[in-house]
Amino acid sequence: MRAQTRPGPRVRTGLEVLAAQRFTPLAGKRVGAVCNPTSVDERFEHLADLLRAAPQVELAALFGPEHGVRGEAQDMVGVGDAVDPRTGVPVHSLYGERFESLSPTEESLRGLDALVFDIQDVGSRYYTFVYTMALCMKAAAREKLAFYVLDRPNPIGGTQVEGNLVHPGFESFVGMYPIPNRHGMTAGELARYFNAEQRIGCELTVVPCEGWSREGWWEQTGLDFVPPSPNMPTVDTACVYPGLCMVEGTNLSEGRGTTRPFEVIGAPFLDPYRFCEALRAERLPGVAFRPLSFRPTFQKHAGKSCGGAMLHVRDRDSFLPVRTGIAVLRAARQVAKEAFRWRTERYEFIDDKPAIDLLCGTDSVRLGIDAGRDLDGCMAGFEEDLKGFLPVRARYLLY
């Protein structure tokens, strides 16, 4: 078998661009780094180690988002403060048991001159790292610190935008600002958007990638995909996530505890063949549904046999993850009837609204499904939301 080669020139991430400059923009500064396991260069050298070795830069603190600096913690599990064993630098948690824990404290920022954010995003509104970034930007503005974003490609491309905006009253840590489910932006572009449109007003510098074309998928970047969280193992996961993350707002398993989270959906009460028949009837583009049984090892329905479907995305460019995700919820309601339920437990620090409404940024999807509306009816208003968002988005694109 012939060895595979990388496709064309490799993209250089913002970290690699800054490292090639020998970190001179940070010279003379005491720096805090907001990072996780994705904060690495081509040789898998971590941002913390590179900053520690950089001349005239003092790495004074690390800040760990959801899942932690080293990425061990599962979703919605609080992470405590610690000392990084490799660098000896204090680690401050940005994900605890209360919403207030999501922001750096005044004490943790004391003595710093700058914060550096370098975390791989996956192009979906629910993925919390970009809100950690926004909250750190607010803290930097308050404490008058410089804020640097080392940009990375959007793994699911930067041209396709799908979904609705978060409506007033439905803001949460899975949707703090009015952006679509699939936004088609990089973390650096979102930082520019947040800083201006949300009037954060921090001293922001984005270090762009070099060589990234927003029309391409991750495989065209020549970069290795480092899983940014325990249940985001592959680009295939990121591809379906803008729609299938909505399953978290139900009593269906979203495939956590299997080897294909968010591509495998089901429950003990779901007939896999009827479920797939209902999904095929929607004629969704770019995706096929395979009936299967599976047994999650943890989280929802752990240890129980579940019937459901595996999504096989056959054409990424035509695939519509948000439309598909809502179709999955409709089909589960249609097949399982009363056994299908919306999640009512506290979700991402909020207990007065159903999780599905927070994920959707509106209650209209839930109400539409409960009322038996067709797929277009459940997505009413989405196109109007995008018409207003796209011209604003265009002002902050870098590539």
Steps between C-alpha positions, in 0.01 A plus 500: 500500500635843409538748781254788493640849446366835608298689237701800378658773717426476870313780673693682772295569811513828688717330760756403237492848349567657839770243581673582169512860629668364815200633696641854471153665532493356854852610593520654845152380597374276778261274315206276584411230248147369443567158354417131477647193322442656156743784579790334317717562197597261219741314732230478769690746718250666731442874523587491871837341432574737211414806707703366791804477274442826312760772570373810678156344563389397848231232506328579830169312485299242308121509466307180433158506326238222511681162506811663647846600377592137436150399383423215742159613630171398339234750394336714770743371764653772715877544488702626795807723530838326503866534409610381158750219569700565184556875527438555871264785410171550691192374313176692552176324416249668270237231547361434845162445661358852453471739204736740676773234477512542121686832520851573628500657843665831576748313720595251225579790262697706749846590370434388142553716195332281240279197443566265208215280375587198286230231482362313201132572437273272294269749329186447705312745724468254789873439538587693813863597436409813305290624794793435733694719257233773514487496880880522513484792258257675736733438792796628298309816414412552866859450616651684200694198375597437139316201350647281226311234303721252315265397223437152363293375203134417533511121449161488326579787263425868503240545229191306606277671757183334629247543778336777697628758745476485880193704588483734802429310821658177376866590552719244677849352499402302188381818328603827661464716190278513187699279262366205296539134591759470223669837476779438245753713692831444675565581865695808391213621283254441783727694735486797262121464477453471879735789573313739271139379490481414871699812588760316704764749391814315607844566349469214250766357270416202279798312358351347183579162350706496183388307195145414610222509240159524659351286222696194617433234760752404767662233286613769255696684772768231535466536879457215746163501674549510876170420675400823676277318750438138606192459279633682193739230375494564124409749230203274422370580849543872438313466171178378663533692828325827394175302480540184702611678817131587536442138606656600835171678569305171498495160671665345193864395519714722277755219481714603796646179635542361148786535253292731273343775714243716319506265200314232700156589640250281684323380813369174651146594396582581135437259211805543274328399176195721543728783613713475186193471278366825645834671440532374144154639426639851557736460200782678678795582274845350535424249776384139537358332812589149610287319763707368786504391862764624742576504871652820644768444762422826684255790519145456365375139501840370607515122478160473330431378147383793285335496160576787268689618197851578388542797270724443199584832337559424133533854367621760747440791265127432462443366852291729723581412861247735664211386283608141558517547877147638517382215275653252745302653788178497296549139395570389858180672619305342213626147564537492880200724579464561878821311578693784335549788742678831519779525756385683814814484715718805559711563190811719473424691821136573409198326651204716398500413128507163324841402365360471148389864505849611607660291226257629239509857629122503481201297615351486149672174404373316806151643466494418129598138557247461782231646274583254219615763252698391197873560476468835323247612760739414783767713331277799426690828534847351454553657157400844625747469787782420257410788268566740784814324624697438181577866411619563856712183497667609178659802673709280727629231264877472463535245222 
